[in-house]
Amino acid sequence: MRLAPALFAAAALGLASPACAEKTIIVLDGSGSMWGQIDGRAKLEIAREALGEVLAGVDPATELGFMAYGHREKGACSDIELIVPPAPGTAAQITEAASGMKFLGKTPLSEAVRQAAQALRSTEEAATVILITDGIETCDADPCALGTELETSGIDFTAHVVGFGLTEEEGKTVACLAENTGGRYIEAKDAASLSEAIKTTVAVAEPEPAPEPAPEPAVEKNFDPILLLAEGQDEIEQVKDAYFDLRPLAADGSTGEVAGTTYGTSTDFWPPGPYRVEARLGKATATADVTLTADALAQPVMVLNAGIVRLQLFIKEGEPTSDAYFEFKTAAGESVDYGYGGGTFILPAGDYTIGAKLGAAEFSEPLTLAAGEQVARDIILGTGLAVVEAFYAEGVQVEGGDHFVQIFPAKTNIDGSRNDIAYTYGAGADFDLPPGDYIARATLGEARAESPFTITAGERSDVVVMLQAGVAAITAPGADGITYETAKTDINGKRKEMGYTFGETYQTTLPAGDYIAVVRRGEARSETPFTVRAGERTEVTNTP
């Protein structure tokens, strides 16, 4: 399997180019271990054959030299010889020298590379050493230190190392020689890895030409979009809040993902090419196709066909509110924008409905917005505020959040019923209501009371609901259940049940009056009468 010739070819090919002015010395390991085999062939045979084939194709103008070590005597670290000094047209001479080499000595590879570097010092031109070895340093030298020394010597020097059959640890001892000079270490343990070494060496010897630098753009910025509300108008101040997404535009009209975004009044430089620009300002959009170049500023004019609405919500004239909700809807009922209190909105030209709501008060008005139009809408909701407090009795207010408060219109339905307008729980219940007459109802436990009131636009109404009730608390040890009933019977002699519970205790709010606590213990039933007074607490005990 003839792989090694290609390996040396890869290492030397870059030196055979007429355009390459550097000098190169090939250093060949002549130690006795070169009699070892790769794929059934002696490494020294592979090396000789490889050199012959590669050098046969080298340009005669290439300056090549040849050095060997361990090729003349055993056990001598000084057995290093520059057999062929670097010069043009030495290919045949090197081939002949390699063919006549003996392989029998030690491996003074560090000193050999040092001497090769010294032989290449005669000029200021770039110099390269290609070391081919199947062993590690055996003459008390440090290849890594040598690599560092050569790299810092100020000479444009590079060493590449090709290792045959070295272990991973052995490879590290020589790899640093290459790496410390900016070269490469190529590992070849067997035929398969030798094949990979060919590719790696080619990459070292024949690097891809450096890409030509991109031409400097002729302009610093090439994109400055202009955004209009309508044709023929000037840009508006709000354009500072716009953004422009650029999507690459294909020949078939399709677009890719967003490649960049320009914000507001900024100008940018984007890679030249065709784009579709999508502009957004408020709820309005516009698109335009543009081709950007490196030598001109593109200023595509984009028209939103939109208008501006400045909306403000008021409880009454001169009293704005941030609590009122508003919503813009299209004629088809689609929600376009919404919020609280008001603001400035950019909407596509068209027909809209502005809806506003504060508590139970609702407002709606139409809006027709033309392209380029700027309109102001002040909506006065005309609501009043009702604050409802419930009292057990005069001076005894219901606190906390247990009682239920409802608001009804004062006018009843045809059947005498009322539909509640709003409700909530707890003390300090407040309601935003349109002007009119209302009823406030408070419910706590079994007590309920109502109070009429009137709402005036922009005014506060404090509503008091007097329950005329008290709290009854009964304790009945061993009871299974407790029922409160009125003491007075109806026309049929029956008492009205006011509430019940299971267990031994029961507390609730009752209208002022006389009651009976009915206690059940198994099949037994006992009664305890009591009286509830408005604004007071009554405690009752029922014992077996």
C-alpha positions in Angstrom: 0.0 0.0 0.0 1.9 3.1 -1.2 1.0 5.8 1.1 4.3 7.3 2.4 5.3 8.8 -1.0 2.2 10.9 -0.9 2.9 12.0 2.6 6.3 13.5 1.6 4.7 14.9 -1.5 2.2 16.7 0.7 5.0 18.1 2.9 7.0 19.3 0.0 4.4 20.3 -2.6 4.1 23.8 -1.2 7.8 24.2 -1.6 7.8 23.2 -5.2 5.7 26.1 -6.3 7.6 28.8 -8.3 5.8 31.4 -6.3 7.3 30.1 -3.0 10.7 31.9 -2.3 11.5 30.1 1.0 14.3 27.6 1.4 13.7 24.1 2.8 15.8 21.4 4.4 14.4 17.9 4.6 15.8 16.1 7.7 15.5 12.3 7.5 15.8 10.0 10.5 18.7 7.5 9.8 18.4 5.7 13.1 18.3 1.9 13.3 14.6 1.9 14.2 13.8 2.9 10.6 14.1 -0.8 9.8 10.7 -1.2 11.5 7.7 -1.9 9.2 4.5 -0.2 8.3 2.0 -2.4 6.4 4.6 -5.0 5.9 7.3 -2.7 4.4 10.4 -1.2 6.1 9.9 2.4 6.9 13.3 3.3 5.3 12.1 1.8 2.0 8.9 3.8 2.1 11.0 7.0 2.9 13.4 6.5 0.0 10.7 5.7 -2.5 8.6 8.7 -1.3 11.5 11.1 -1.7 12.2 9.8 -5.1 8.7 10.2 -6.4 8.1 13.6 -4.8 11.4 15.1 -5.8 11.0 14.0 -9.4 8.1 16.5 -9.7 9.7 19.4 -7.9 10.2 22.7 -9.8 14.0 23.0 -10.5 13.9 26.6 -9.1 12.9 25.4 -5.7 15.7 25.6 -3.1 15.9 22.3 -1.3 18.5 20.8 1.0 18.9 17.4 2.6 20.1 16.5 6.1 20.3 13.1 7.9 21.3 11.9 11.4 22.3 8.4 12.7 23.2 7.2 9.3 27.0 6.8 9.6 27.7 5.2 13.0 26.1 3.7 16.0 25.7 5.5 19.4 27.0 8.9 18.2 24.8 11.9 19.0 27.1 14.0 16.8 26.2 11.9 13.7 24.5 14.7 11.9 25.3 15.7 8.3 24.0 18.3 5.9 24.4 16.1 2.9 22.9 18.5 0.3 23.0 22.3 1.1 19.8 24.1 0.0 20.0 25.2 -3.6 17.9 25.1 -6.7 17.9 21.9 -8.8 19.0 19.5 -6.0 16.2 17.0 -6.4 18.2 14.3 -8.1 21.1 14.8 -5.7 18.8 14.4 -2.7 17.2 11.3 -4.1 20.6 9.7 -4.7 21.8 10.6 -1.2 18.7 9.1 0.5 19.1 5.9 -1.6 22.7 5.4 -0.3 21.9 6.0 3.3 22.5 3.5 6.1 20.1 3.3 9.0 22.0 2.4 12.2 22.5 5.2 14.7 20.8 7.3 17.5 18.1 10.0 17.2 19.7 13.5 17.8 16.6 15.1 16.2 16.8 18.4 18.2 20.4 19.1 17.3 19.7 18.2 13.7 16.8 20.7 13.4 19.0 23.3 15.1 21.8 22.8 12.6 19.2 22.8 9.7 17.9 26.2 11.0 21.5 27.5 11.2 22.1 26.4 7.7 19.0 28.4 6.6 20.0 31.7 8.5 22.1 33.1 5.6 19.2 35.0 4.2 16.2 36.9 5.7 13.8 34.8 3.6 11.3 32.4 5.0 12.8 29.0 6.0 11.2 25.6 6.6 12.5 22.3 8.0 10.6 19.1 7.4 11.6 16.5 10.0 10.7 12.8 9.3 11.3 10.6 12.4 10.2 7.3 13.8 11.7 7.9 17.2 12.0 10.5 20.0 15.0 12.5 21.1 17.8 10.1 22.5 20.6 12.6 23.0 19.6 14.6 26.1 18.0 17.5 24.3 14.6 19.2 24.6 12.7 19.5 21.3 10.0 21.8 22.9 12.6 24.2 24.3 14.3 24.2 20.9 11.0 25.1 19.2 10.5 28.0 21.5 14.1 29.2 21.0 13.8 29.1 17.2 10.4 30.9 17.3 11.8 33.8 19.3 15.0 34.1 17.4 13.4 36.6 15.0 13.8 34.5 11.9 10.8 33.5 9.8 11.3 29.8 10.5 8.8 26.9 10.6 9.3 23.2 11.4 6.9 20.5 10.4 7.2 17.0 12.1 6.0 13.7 10.6 6.0 10.9 13.2 6.1 7.2 12.2 4.8 4.7 14.7 5.1 6.9 17.8 2.9 6.4 20.8 0.7 9.2 22.0 3.2 10.2 24.7 6.2 9.9 22.3 4.3 12.1 19.8 3.9 14.8 22.4 7.6 15.1 23.0 8.2 16.0 19.3 4.9 17.6 18.4 5.8 20.7 20.5 8.8 21.3 18.2 6.4 21.9 15.3 3.8 23.7 17.3 6.2 26.1 19.0 7.4 27.3 15.6 3.9 27.6 14.0 4.2 24.2 12.2 2.2 21.0 12.3 2.8 17.6 13.8 1.4 14.8 11.5 0.9 11.4 13.3 1.2 8.2 11.3 0.9 5.0 13.3 -0.2 2.6 10.6 -1.3 2.5 7.0 -4.8 3.9 7.8 -3.5 6.8 9.9 -0.8 7.4 7.3 -3.5 8.0 4.7 -5.1 10.6 7.0 -1.6 12.2 7.4 -1.5 12.7 3.7 -4.6 14.9 3.8 -3.4 16.8 6.9 0.0 17.5 5.3 -1.5 18.7 2.1 -3.5 21.2 4.2 -0.2 22.4 5.8 1.8 22.5 2.6 -0.9 23.9 0.3 -3.2 26.2 2.3 -6.2 27.7 0.7 -5.4 31.2 -0.6 -6.5 33.8 1.7 -9.9 35.3 0.7 -9.7 38.7 -0.9 -10.8 41.3 1.6 -14.3 42.6 1.0 -14.2 46.0 -0.6 -14.7 48.8 1.8 -18.2 50.2 1.5 -18.3 53.5 -0.3 -20.9 54.8 2.2 -21.2 54.5 6.0 -25.0 54.1 5.9 -27.1 52.6 3.1 -30.6 52.5 4.6 -32.7 55.5 5.7 -36.4 54.7 5.3 -39.0 57.6 5.2 -42.4 56.9 6.8 -45.5 58.9 6.0 -49.1 58.8 7.3 -50.4 59.6 3.8 -49.1 60.4 0.4 -47.7 63.9 0.1 -47.3 64.6 3.8 -44.1 65.1 5.8 -42.8 62.6 8.3 -44.5 62.9 11.7 -42.8 63.1 15.1 -44.1 59.7 16.1 -41.8 58.1 13.5 -39.3 57.8 16.3 -41.4 55.0 17.7 -41.5 53.0 14.4 -39.4 50.0 13.5 -38.5 48.6 10.1 -37.8 44.8 9.7 -35.7 43.8 6.7 -36.3 40.4 5.2 -34.2 39.0 2.3 -36.2 39.0 -0.9 -35.9 36.0 -3.2 -36.3 36.1 -7.0 -39.7 34.3 -6.7 -41.0 37.0 -4.3 -40.7 34.9 -1.1 -39.0 36.4 1.9 -36.7 34.9 4.6 -36.4 35.5 8.3 -35.8 39.0 9.6 -32.2 39.9 8.8 -32.1 43.2 10.7 -34.2 45.9 12.2 -33.8 49.7 12.0 -35.5 51.7 14.7 -37.1 55.1 14.5 -35.1 57.8 12.8 -31.9 55.7 12.8 -29.9 55.0 9.6 -28.0 51.8 9.2 -25.7 49.9 6.9 -27.0 46.5 6.0 -25.4 43.9 3.6 -26.1 44.7 0.0 -29.0 42.8 -1.6 -32.7 42.9 -2.2 -35.0 43.2 0.8 -38.7 43.6 1.7 -39.1 46.2 4.4 -42.0 45.9 6.8 -42.7 49.1 8.7 -44.8 49.2 11.9 -46.0 52.3 13.8 -48.7 51.9 16.4 -51.3 49.6 14.7 -50.5 50.7 11.2 -48.1 48.9 8.8 -46.5 49.4 5.4 -44.2 47.4 3.1 -41.8 48.3 0.4 -39.2 46.4 -1.7 -35.7 47.9 -1.8 -32.3 46.8 -3.2 -29.4 48.0 -1.0 -25.9 48.6 -2.3 -22.5 49.4 -0.7 -22.1 52.7 -2.5 -25.5 54.5 -2.1 -28.0 55.5 0.6 -31.4 54.0 -0.1 -34.4 56.1 1.2 -37.5 54.1 0.4 -40.7 56.1 1.0 -43.3 54.0 2.9 -46.9 55.2 3.3 -49.0 53.9 6.3 -52.4 55.2 5.1 -53.1 55.9 8.7 -54.3 58.6 11.1 -53.6 59.7 14.7 -56.2 59.7 17.5 -55.5 61.5 20.7 -58.0 60.2 23.2 -58.7 61.4 26.8 -61.4 60.0 29.2 -63.0 62.3 31.8 -65.3 61.7 34.7 -66.6 65.2 34.2 -65.2 68.2 32.3 -61.8 69.1 33.7 -61.5 65.8 35.7 -59.6 63.1 33.7 -59.5 59.6 34.9 -57.0 56.8 34.4 -59.5 54.1 35.7 -61.8 54.1 32.7 -61.3 51.4 30.1 -61.5 52.1 26.4 -61.4 50.1 23.2 -61.2 50.8 19.5 -63.2 48.4 17.4 -63.5 48.2 13.6 -66.9 48.2 11.9 -66.7 44.4 11.9 -66.3 44.4 15.6 -62.6 43.5 15.7 -60.7 45.0 18.6 -57.8 47.1 17.3 -56.4 48.8 20.4 -57.4 49.2 24.1 -56.2 50.5 27.4 -57.0 52.8 30.3 -57.4 56.6 30.6 -56.4 57.4 27.0 -53.3 58.2 25.0 -52.1 58.8 21.4 -52.9 56.0 18.9 -51.9 55.5 15.3 -54.6 53.5 13.5 -55.1 52.5 9.8 -57.6 54.8 8.1 -61.2 53.4 8.4 -64.4 53.4 10.5 -64.2 52.6 14.2 -66.3 52.6 17.4 -64.7 54.0 20.5 -66.1 52.2 23.5 -65.4 53.4 27.1 -66.4 51.9 30.5 -66.1 53.0 34.1 -67.8 50.8 36.6 -71.4 50.4 35.5 -71.2 53.4 33.1 -70.6 52.7 29.5 -70.1 55.0 26.5 -69.8 54.5 22.8 -69.3 56.8 19.8 -68.3 56.3 16.1 -65.0 57.5 14.6 -64.1 57.8 10.9 -60.4 58.3 10.5 -58.9 59.4 7.2 -55.3 58.8 6.0 -53.1 61.6 7.3 -55.8 62.9 9.7 -55.0 63.8 13.3 -58.0 64.0 15.6 -58.6 64.6 19.3 -61.4 63.0 21.2 -62.3 63.9 24.8 -65.0 61.5 26.2 -66.8 62.7 29.3 -68.3 59.7 31.0 -70.4 61.9 33.3 -70.4 59.3 36.1 -70.8 59.8 39.8 -69.4 57.8 42.7 -71.6 56.0 45.2 -69.9 54.8 48.4 -72.1 52.5 50.4 -71.7 51.7 54.1 -73.9 49.3 56.1 -74.8 49.8 59.8 -76.2 47.4 62.3 -77.9 50.4 63.9 -77.2 54.1 64.3 -73.6 54.5 65.1 -72.6 50.8 64.8 -71.0 50.3 61.4 -70.6 46.9 59.8 -66.9 46.4 59.2 -64.9 43.8 57.3 -65.8 42.0 54.1 -68.7 39.7 55.1 -71.7 41.7 53.9 -72.9 41.7 50.3 -73.8 45.1 48.6 -75.9 45.3 45.5 -77.0 48.3 43.3 -80.4 48.3 41.6 -82.1 51.0 39.4 -84.9 52.7 41.4 -87.4 51.9 38.7 -88.7 48.4 38.7 -89.4 46.1 35.8 -93.0 45.6 34.6 -93.2 42.6 36.9 -91.9 44.6 39.9 -88.5 43.0 39.9 -85.2 44.8 39.5 -82.0 43.8 37.7 -78.9 44.4 39.7 -76.4 46.8 38.1 -73.3 46.1 40.2 -72.3 44.3 43.4 -69.4 43.7 45.7 -68.5 42.7 49.2 -67.3 44.6 52.3 -67.1 47.9 53.9 -66.5 51.0 51.8 -68.0 49.6 48.7 -67.8 52.1 45.9 -69.5 52.2 42.5 -69.1 54.4 39.4 -72.6 55.0 38.0 -74.3 57.1 35.4 -76.5 59.8 36.7 -79.9 58.6 38.0 -81.9 57.1 40.8 -80.8 53.8 42.5 -81.4 51.5 45.4 -78.5 50.1 47.5 -79.1 46.8 49.2 -76.9 45.4 52.0 -77.2 41.7 53.1 -75.5 40.4 56.2 -76.4 37.0 57.6 -80.2 36.9 57.7 -80.5 40.7 57.8 -81.2 42.7 54.7 -82.0 46.4 54.1 -82.2 48.9 51.3 -81.6 52.6 50.9 -82.5 54.8 47.9 -80.0 57.4 46.5 -79.4 59.6 43.5 -76.2 60.0 41.4 -75.2 63.3 40.0 -72.4 63.5 37.3 -69.0 64.1 38.8 -70.4 64.0 42.4 -69.9 61.6 45.3 -72.9 60.1 47.1 -72.4 58.6 50.5 -75.1 56.0 51.0 -76.0 54.5 54.4 -77.9 51.2 54.6 -79.4 50.7 58.1 -79.9 47.0 58.8 -81.5 47.4 62.2 -80.0 44.1 63.2 -77.8 42.5 65.8 -75.7 39.4 66.2 -77.1 36.2 67.8 -74.6 33.6 69.1 -75.9 30.3 70.6 -73.9 27.6 72.3 -75.5 24.2 72.7 -73.2 21.5 74.1 -73.8 18.1 72.5 -76.1 19.5 69.8 -76.4 17.9 66.4 -78.0 21.0 64.8 -79.3 24.4 65.6 -82.2 26.3 63.9 -83.2 30.0 64.4 -86.9 30.6 64.1 -89.1 33.7 64.7 -91.0 33.7 68.0 -94.1 35.0 66.3 -96.1 32.6 64.3 -97.9 33.3 61.0 -101.6 33.0 60.3 -101.2 29.2 60.1 -99.5 29.0 63.5 -96.1 28.3 62.0 -92.8 30.0 62.8 -90.5 31.3 60.1 -87.1 29.6 59.9 -84.3 32.2 59.8 -81.3 29.9 59.5 -79.7 26.7 60.6 -76.4 24.9 61.1 -75.0 21.6 62.2 -73.0 21.3 65.4 -72.9 22.9 68.8 -72.5 26.6 68.0 -74.2 29.0 65.6 -73.6 32.8 65.1 -75.4 35.0 62.6 -76.9 38.4 62.0 -80.6 38.8 62.5 -83.0 41.7 62.2 -84.0 43.0 65.6 -86.8 41.0 67.2 -87.8 37.9 69.2 -86.6 34.4 68.2 -86.4 30.9 69.4 -83.3 28.7 69.1 -84.3 25.1 68.4 -81.6 22.6 69.3 -81.6 18.9 68.2 -79.7 16.2 70.1 -80.5 12.9 68.5 -84.3 12.5 68.7 -84.6 15.1 71.4 -85.6 18.7 70.7 -85.4 21.7 73.0 -86.1 25.4 72.5 -84.6 28.5 74.0 -86.2 31.9 73.4 -84.1 35.1 73.0 -84.3 38.7 71.8 -82.0 40.4 69.3 -81.6 44.2 69.6 -80.2 46.4 66.8 -76.5 47.1 67.2 -76.1 44.6 70.0 -74.8 41.1 70.5 -76.9 38.4 72.1 -75.4 35.2 73.5 -77.6 32.3 74.3 -76.8 28.9 75.9 -78.9 25.8 75.6 -78.1 22.9 77.9 -79.3 19.4 77.7 
